[in-house]
Amino acid sequence: MLAEYYEQIETIVLNLTLVALFALMGYAIHDVLKKNDVPLVGRAVVYLVLFLGAAGFLAKGLIQVFWSNSGV
């Protein structure tokens, strides 16, 4: 039974790992910005870059789902 769902399990674990990785990066960045007393504009830029990286992975996943469902 496990062999039948190996690809789905692998995809789910990969996605959960990426979410955990981005969360850990967010916590680390938050800690560094807090300790170094970075101005609000600098914090906004750093968080925007982190969000855009995560949004890129999300867009990639959605494109893969749509392409696989359309038969491409």
Secondary structure, 3 states (H helix, E strand, C coil): CCCCCHHHHHHHHHHHHHHHHHHHHHHHHHHHHHHCCCCHHHHHHHHHHHHHHHHHHHHHHHHHHHHHHHCC
